[in-house]
Amino acid sequence: MSDLRIPSIKRGKKINVYINDRKTLAYEGETVHAVLLASGYRVLRKTEKMNQLRGIFCGMGICYECLVSINGKPYQRACMRQVESNMKIDIHDILGS
């Protein structure tokens, strides 16, 4: 996937994270939400009962639409966690991306 970040923004140190076991570039200080968005991920999961698509919505921890698994722990809000080196992020990869 291509990097959708604005190139002129100064960022922290480059680190690697793994999204669905795919090595992905991240920067210290970014949220999981920011890394997912910059990496092109828009759909993160389906609702359990209605199978409706969900992704990033509010970006500030209120809506709970951006739930992902982080280091094996499910139901983590992507917008509320900063990335860490070698963090494992799993999303419901329904689009095969």
Secondary structure, 3 states (H helix, E strand, C coil): CCCCCCCCCCCCCEEEEEECCEEEEEECCCEHHHHHHHCCCCEEEECCCCCCEEECCCCCCCCCCCEEEECCEEEEEHHHCECCCCCEEECCCCCCC
